[in-house]
Amino acid sequence: MVQFLSKHATFFTAKPSPLSTFVVILILCILGFYTLHYPRSSLLTSRALNASHFQHILLSTSSNYTISTYLRALTLHPHLAGTKLAADTTRYVLNHFSDLGLQTHTVSYKTLLSYPVHSSLSVHHSDGSSTELPLTEQGQVGRDVVTPYHAYSPSGSAYAKAVFVNYGREEDYRALGVLGVNVKGCIVIARKGDVLTRGAVIETAEANGAVAVLLYSDSARFRNGFERGHVMRGIGDPLSPGWAGVNGGESLDLEDSEVLKRFPKIPSMPLSTETAETILNSLGGVPVPLEWRNTLPSKVRNVGPGSTMLNFTYQGEKKVATIQNVFAIIKGSEEPDRYVLLGNHRDAWTYGAVDPSSGTAALLDIARRFSLLLRLGWTPRRTIILCSWDAEEFGMIGSTEWVEQNLVNLGSKAVAYLNVDCAVQGPGFFAGSTPQLDNLLLEVTKMVKDPDSEGATIHDNWEATGENSNIQRLSRVDSDFAPFLQHAGVPSIDMYYGRDFPVYHTAFDSYNWMIENGDPFFQRHVAVAGVWGLLALRLADDSVLPFNYLPYADQLQVYKNTLSNLLDQRIDLNPFTTSLQEFASVAKEANDESKKLRLQETAGCSIDMKKRALNDRLMLAEKGFLNEDGLRGKHWFKHLVFGPPGDHESKLHFFPGIVDSIAWSTRMREKEGRAAIQHEIWRVARAIQRAASALRGEFTFNQ
């Protein structure tokens, strides 16, 4: 059977055709016959097939045809969280898992979501004329698509002068200030950039006295697409900060101060590039600063405030709605209390072909392939959980509520979390991870064919472009890995194809866009699913967990060196030096022990308890980087190495507490500023020592 699957693998990765459908059905029929008419001992069982054979079967039974079929079904209708169509999508995923014979569960939460009721925008010119501007996509938009809005924006109206603030950064406001432009009392227009999040643009505008914000995505393509999104501060249900919003559980009042501080105080709205340029082209006042001009259309000559007035109204409603997470569980045979989790969110602003349904389709195909492996006799050593999250677009709510509800068990039993959000946005494979998973990621990419290069693996192409030496780190707060890593301390990986895509969060993120632009033959989907599935198999089946903390030690050293070049020489970095030396030493000891146990296992030695003890240390070391008090002003974020700094414009994406203390020190007396930075350095140094102690697995008795 293995030879048959291998021989006919091309049928599963070629362009969709009736023949490929026939082969899929034929193989499943043959497998069903064998399962029904022959005893399990005569099948290819896990004892007859080693791990590499199952990995080969996982890859050889990939199917771009089934993935494209799943994606088509997922994108027939929009599925915004909390709506009836979202519930239909939930049933589709649940039924898929169930039909495959997998153990399935749903978990519901009552959470605060946000929806638009009415919006309007008009331009009023100096000659007394006015123009009503369109606030939705034109053409190819179904009636069920939600009108463009910013979730959690307060309702409000403003009739005020308009000012263009470039990307809405503090440096942009300073540039305007040099020219004598004050945005207080004005409606500001900003374009989305790479530095600030949507919420940070609103927050910065609010701090500078603006009364409303109009934010557009500066795209040369799809000029009439509106980028929806949320503008809430933090993640998770705002009515249950730090605990799960379960039925009958505690829920804060909407007017509670803890809830109100999560939302902006000024209204905002997304604009299309086309609509934004209608306003920008009409602005008078001060000329555009020279440093902005190269990236703006030639017709945009002024930033305001001139005679152009804007009349803007937004009315929205915040309401408690039910969201549902869906799970499929494959119980481990030897360590059922150790969990490898694969997650993708299911909800979308509109049709969501890229975001997130490309990832959902890949998850469904992995479930199909795991079901096939189970029928061939495979059972994972550890338990695998496939997770389909809800309400991610509103601030990672579904995954966050579940992490908060299961925090203790995740902290002691979760091996790793593997996240895919937008599986395919375009060309090029990208991945981020906690550093102890770097080597595993590199090994797996050597096994998966690159969809865009004949005869090459993903790793080959990755290495040629230099991306393999630039594995990203997970300090971002833009997908479901955030609660697992930054709150629970679970080692994590996030991966995707394509750096970005022009129809992000618009009504044009459709199946047609995918087959015309993103991945016409679904080969990139197959590649992502291959990497995702193989990572899960290695983490679930390797007797010694494939963790290596030496890259973590190297990464921390790089971070320390970067800080030493930035900080005042009076800041003492010796706490770092000591803790890093200890961590590097323990990382080497753990790596040597892993190699030794693998060799002993190959020689047939009985070392089960030793493996279990080492695996626990490898798994739990990440928790050492957590701090119970969390980050200052953002206590929910506990990780002191990877997390979101309060300084939105910082170029440093590590040690967020130190980054924030550096920013705060500029507003303190010199001695107090140095003390604040020094305290954060000590906090991180102690976290590194905790991680080293967890990895060593012994109590400390020396002073």
N, C-alpha and C positions, 0 to 999 in steps of 0.2 A: 504493500500500500504506500509506504514511504517513497519507493521508487516511482510509483505511478504519479503521486502528487508532485514529486520533483520534476518528472519528465514533462508534465503538462502544466507547469507553473506559468508558462507564457500565456496560457488562456486566461489566467486570472489578472494579468497586468497589461493586456493589450487594450486597444480601443473597445468600448462596449459593443457587443454583438450578440445575436441570438445564439451563436455557437458557445460563447462563454457562459451564457445562462444555462444551456443544456449540460455543459460539463459540471457546473456547480451542482445542479440537480442530480446528475448521474452519480457523482461521488457521494453525496449525502444519502442517496438511496442505497448504494453499496454498503456504506457504513451502517445504516439502519438495519440492513439485512444481517450483517455480521453480528451486530449487537443483539438482535433478536434470536438468532439460530445457533450461535456458538457460545460456549462458556467463556467467561472473562479470561480464564487462563490461556485460551487460544488466541485472544486478541493481542494487539501490540500494547502491552501494559507498561506502566511506569518502570517495572523491574526489567523489562526487555528493551526499553528505549531509554537511553540516558538523556541528560538535560539538553545536550547539543542536538539530538534528534528532534526533540520537541520544539526547540528554537527554530530548526530548519522547517518543520511543518508549519509553525506559526507564520514564517515568512512566505513559504511556497503557496499557502492558501489565501494570500491576500487577494482582494478583488476590488478593482476600481469600479466595476459594474455595480456591486452591491453598495459601495460607498456613495456613488452618484445617485442610486435609487433612494437611499436613506436621506440624502441631502434634498432631493426633490420633494420627498414627503414632508420633511421638516420645514420647508420654505413655501409651502402652498399658501399659508396665511401668516400674517404677523402674529407674534406671540409675546406681547408685553406682559410682564409679571403682574399677577393679580387679576387678569382678565379671563373670560371664558375660553378664548382661543389658546391662552397659555395652559389652561387645564386640559384642553384637547391634546396639546403637545406632550404634557405630562403623561397622559394615558398611552400615547404612542410609544414613548420610551419604556414605560412600565410594562406594556404588553410585549414589547420586543424582548426584554430581559426574561419575562415569564415564559414566553413561547420557546425560548432556548433552553428551558428547564432549569434556569438559575433561581436561587433563592432570592426573592425580592422583598423590598420594604419601601414604604413611603413615610416621611416624617413631616408633619405640618407645623407651621408657626403662624401666629398672628402678629403682623408687623406693620409699621407705618410706611405707606407708599405715597406717591404724589402724582397727580394727573392734571392736565390742562383743562380749563373750562372755556376761556376766551382770551384772545390776544389781538392787538391791532397796532399798527405803526404807520405814521404818515410824516412826510417831509413838508415843511412850510417855508416857502421861499420869500425873499425880500420884496418881490413884486406882488405879493398877496396870493399867489397861486399855491396849490398844495398837491401832493401826489401820495395816493394810498399805496403802500408797498406790499407785495405778496409775502406771506409768511408760511408758505408751504411749497413743497416740490410741485412742479408743473409736469403733467403727463405721466403715464405708467404708474400711477399711485392708486392703490385700491382704497375702497371706502373704509376699511378697517385699520388703515395706518394712522397712528396717533399723530396729531398735528405737532410740529416742532415745538419743543419747550425745554426748559431746564428743570428737572425734578428737584423739589424742595425750594425752588425760588419763592420768595414771598410774593403775594399779590400786591399790585401797586400801579400807580399811574404817574407819569412825569411829562411836563411840557417844558422843555429846556433847550438850551443851545447844545450843539454837538461838538465833541472834540475827539480827534483820532489819537490814540495812545500807543500805537504800534503793537507790541506784544503784551503790553500791560505790566511790564516789569518795573521795579523801582527805578532802575536806571533810565527807563523811558520817561517816567514822570520827572526825573531829575533833568533830563534833556529838555523837556518842555518848560521846566521851571527856569532854566537858563535863558530861554527865549521869552520869558515873561508870561507863560501860559499857565493859568490856574484852573483845574478842572472842578473845583468846588461848585456844587449846584448844577453841574452839567451832566448830560448823558454821554458816556464815553463809548467809542467803538474800538474794539481791539481785535487783533487777528491771533488765531491759535498758533502757538509756537511749541518748541520742544522743551523749553525750560519750565514753564509754569503749567500746573494743572488747571483745568477749567475753574475749579473752586478757588484756587490761588489767585487767578486773574480777578475774580469777583471780590475776594477779600482785600486785595491790594487797591482796587478801585474804591471800595468802601472806605478804606483807611485814608485815601486821598480826597475824600469829600464828594465823590460822584454820587448821583442820585439813581442811576440805572446803568446797566452794562449791556451792550449788544456785541456778541462775540461771533466771529465768522472764521471758517476754515479757509485759509488762503490757498485755494487749489485752482490750477489752470484747467483741470478737467472736472466735469460734473459741477459746473459753476452754479447750478441751481439746487444743489443738495444742501440740506440743513443738518448740522451735526447735533443731534440730541445728546443728552447726558445729564448726570446729576451734579449738584453743586453743594452737597452736604459735606460738612467737616467730619473726618473720621469714617469708620466703617461699621457695619452692623446696624441692627434695628435701634433707632434713637430712643425708643420707648423702653428698651431693656439693655442699657449700656453695661456690658460686663457679665450679663447672664442671658439665658435663652428665653425668647418670647413664646413660651409654651402656653397652651390653652389652660386657663385657670391660674397662671403664674402672675408674678408681680409685673405691673406695667405702669410706667410713669405717666402723669398727665401731660397733655400736649403743651400746656403753659408752664410746666416745670422748668426751672432755670437750667437744669442739666440738658434738657431737650432743646430749649431755645438757643443755647450757645452753639448747637450743631448747625444752625441755619444762617445764611446771610441775612442782612437787614435791608438790602436793596434788591429790587427785582432785576432779573436778567432774562436774556432771550438769545437763542442762536439765530444767526442770519446766514443766508447763502452768500457766496462770493459775489454773485450778480447783484443781489439786493444791497450788500454792503457798499459796493462800488458806486451804486446810484447815489448813496449818501455822500461818500468820500469825494466824488467828483464835483459835488455842489458846495463843498466847504470853502469858506473864505478864511480870513484871519491870517495867522502866522504861516509862513512857508514851511514845508516839510523839512526837518533837520537833514543835513547832508548825509549823515550816516545811515538814514533809513531809505534813501531814494533808490538805491540800486536794486532793491527787491520789491519795489512798488510799481504799478502801472504808471505810465507817463502822465495820464490824466489826473492822477492824485497829486496835487500841487501844494495843498494847504492842509493844516491840521485843525483850523478853527481857533477859538470860537468866533465865527463870523456871524452873518445875519441868518444863516440856516437854523431853523428850529425843528425839533422833533417832538411829536406827540405820541407817547408810548404807553400802552396799557397791557398789563398781564393779570389775568385772574386764574388762579389754580386752586386745587383742593388737596389737602392731605387727609388720607383716610386709612383706617386699619383694614388690611386685606389678608387673606390666607395665601401663603406660599407653600410649596411642597418640594422637598428634596426626594429623589428616587435613588435607591441603592440596589445593587446586585452583589451577592456575597458568594464567594467560592471558598469553602472552609479548608483550612490547612490540615494536612494529615498528621504532621508531627509536632508543629508548633501553632496550634489554632489560635492561641492567644497573642500572636504577633501579627501585625497588620500592615499590608502594603496597600496604599490607597491611590487610585487613579481618579482624577476629577476634571470635570468640565461643566461650565454653566449652560443652562438650557434656554433661559429667557433672552429675548432680543428686543431692541427698540422698535424694529420693523420686521422685515422678513429674515434678516440675520443670516444670510448665506455664509458670509465669512465669520461674522461675530454674532453668535458663537457656533452656528450649526455645522461649520466645517469640522470643528472639534467634536461636536456631538455625533456626527456621522462616523468619524474615526472611532469614537468610543463604542458605538453600536457595532462596528465591524470587529473591534477587538473582542467584544462580548461574543460575537458569532464564532470567532476563531478559538476563543477559550472553551466555548461549548463543544467545539469539534475535538479539541485536545482531551477534554473530559471523556468524550465517547471513545477515544483511543486508549483510555486507561490512565491518563495523567491526573495526578492530584498534586496541588502545590504543597510544599513543605509548610509554608506559612499561609495565612488567610489573605485573600485578595478581595478588596472592596472596590467596585466601580461606582462612582458617585456622580449623580447628575444634579447640579445645584440650581436653585431658583433665585431670582431677584439679585443676581450679581450686578446688574446694570444700575441698581439703586444704591450700591455701596457694599458689594460682597455680602449681602445680608444672609442669604441661605447658608452659605458655608460658615460664616461667622457664628450664626446662631447654633449650628451643629457643633462647631468647635467648642463654643462656650458650654454647651450642654454636656460634652464628653471630654472635658479638659483633663481630668485626672487619668482616665484610661488612655487618652492620646499621649499624655506625658510619659506613661510607663510602658505602653505597648505598641505605639506606632513606629514602624521601621522607617518609612519615608512616604512623602506625598508627591505624586507626579502629576503636574498640571498641564493641560493644554486648553487654551482659550480659543483664539483664532488659529486653527491648525494651518490654514493656508491663506495668506494675504497676497502672495506673489512669489518671485524667485528668491533663493538663498535660504539656507537653514540657519536658524539662530536658537541659542539655548542659554538659559541661566541656571545656576545651581548653587547650593551650598558646597564649599570646596571639597569636602570629603567624598563627594559623588563625582568629581571631575573625571577621574580615571575611568570609572564605570561608563560615563557618558561617552568618552572617547573610544572605549573598547566597543561599545554597541554600535556607534556610527560607522565602524569599520565593517560591520556585517550587513548593512543596508545599502542597496543600490541607490545611487544618486539619480533622481528622476530627470535631471537636465544635462547629464553628461554620460555618454555611452561608455560602458565598460568601467565606470568609476564608482566608488562608494561615496556616501555622504562625507565620510572622513577625508577621503582623497580631495574632494572639492573644497571642503572646509579648510584643509591644510594649505591648499594652493592659494586660497584667498586670505589666509592668515586668521580666520575666524576661530580656529580651534585653540589658539593661544589667547583668545579674548572672550572666554566664557563669561557671560554677564553675571552679576551678583543681584540678589533679590531684595534690594532696599525699596523698590517701587511698591506702591499701594494701588495696583491697577488690575489685579486678578486674584483668583481664589487661593493662591499660595500664601497670601499675606497673613490670614489668621493662623494658618498652620505653622508657619515659620516664626512670624514676628510676635505672636501671642503665645503659642503652645511650644515653640522650639522643636518642631518636627523637621528633620532634614528634607529638603525639597528640590525639585527640578521643574522648570518651566520651559516650554519649547514651542516653536512655530516656524512656518515658512513665510518669508517676505517681511521686510522691515515695517511697511505700513501699506495702506491702500486708500485711494481717493474717495471711496463711497462710505467711509467709516461712519456708522450711526445714522446714515441717511436712508431714505426709502429706496435707494438704488442698490443697496446691499442685498441683491437678489440672486436666485439660481442662474438667471441669464447672465449676470455680471460674472459669476464664477466660470461658466462654460465659455464665455467670450474673452475673459481676461485673466482671472486668477489661476485656473488650473483646468484647461479645456478637457484633458483626458484623465484627470483625477490621479495622476501619477504622484504628485506631491502629497496628496492625501494618503496614498498608500505608503509613502516613505515615512511620514510622521507617525502613522499607526504602527509601522514596523519598529521604529525606535521606541515608541511608547510601550508597545507590547513586550519587546525584548527586555527593556529596563525592568518591567514588572516581573518577568520570568526570573531574571537574575536575582532580584531582591527577594522574591518569594521562594526560590528553589536552592540558591547557593547555601551550602551547609554553614560556611563562614561568610558573614555578610561582606559584600564587596565594597567596603568603606576603606578609605585611605586618608588619614588626617595629616600626612606630610604636606599636601598642597594647601591645607588650611593654615598650617604653621607658616608656610612661605607667604601666603596671602596676608596674614596678619603682620608679618615682618615688612612687607611692602607698604602697608598702611602706616605702620609706625615710622618708617623712613620718610614717607610723604609728610607726616605731621612734623617731624623734626626739622624739615626744610621750611615749614610755615610758621612755627611757633617761636615766640620770644625765647631766647636762650636761657632766660631765668626760669622757664617752666621745666620742671624736673621730669624727664622721661624714664628715669631709672626703674620706676615700678613696671613699666612696659618691658624693659629689658629683662628683668628677672622673671616675670611671668611668661614671656615668650620663650625664653630658654627652657623653662620647665615644660611648657606645652610641646615644644619641638622634640625634646627628649622623650616624653611620654608617647608622642605620635610615632616616633621611630620604634619604640618598644612594642607598641600595639601592632605596627605593621610587620615587624619581625615575628611576633607571636602568631599573626594571621598566616604568614607563610609557613611557619613550623607546623601548625595544626593541619593545614591543607596537605602537607607532605606526609604527616602521620596518618591522615585519613586515606591517602592513596596507598599507603603501606598496609592498610587494613586494621589499624589500631582503633580501639574503642575509646573515643574522646568526646562523647556526647555532652557531658557536663562541662568540660572545658570549653567546648564550642559555645554552649549556651551562655556561659559566664562572659566570654569575650564578646559575643554578639550583643549582650545587654549593655556592656560598656561602650561599644561602638555606637549603639543606638542612642544611649542616654547622654553622651558627651555634649551634644548640641544644646541640651537644656541648661548646661552650665553657663551659657552666654545670656540667659534670661536674668532679669533683675525684678524682684517682686514689686518695687516702687515704679518700675517702668521709666519712660522718658519724661522729663519735666514738661508739664502742660499737656502731655499725651500719655497718661499713665497706662492706658490699655496696651500700648506697644511696649513689650517687655524686653525685646532683644537689643543688646547694647552694641552689637557689631553691625547688624543689618536692620534698617528701619528708616522711617521718613523723618528727616530733619525738619525743624520748624522754620529754618531759613530756606524758603522756597527756591532761592536763586543760588544756593551753594553748589559748587562744582564737585564737592566731596560726597561720595555715596557710601560712606562707611562711618562707623562710630558716631551715630546721629547725636548722642548726648554731648560729645565733645564739639561737634560742629556747631550745635546750638550755643554752647557756652562761649565759643569764640565770637559768635555774632552778638551775644548779650554783653560780652566784656567791653565792647566799644561804647556801650551806654552806661558803664560803671566807672567808679574811680579805679585807677590803675591797679592798686593793690587788691581790691575786691575782685576785679576782673581776672587777675592771675589766679586768685584763690578758687574762683568758680571753675576755671579751666582745669586747675590741678585736681580738684575734687572729682571731676568727670573722668580724668585720666586714671585716678585711683579706682573708680567704679569699674572701668573697663578692665584694668589690670586684675582686679579681684574676680571678675567674670571669667577671664582667661584661666586664672588659677583654678576656679571651680570646674571648668571644662576639663582641664588637665587632671584634676583629682577624680572626676567621674570616669575619664578614659583609663586611668590607672586602676580604679576600682578598689582602692584601699583607703582606710582611715589615715589621717595625718596625726602623728604623735610627736614629731619633732617641732621645735619652736621656730 
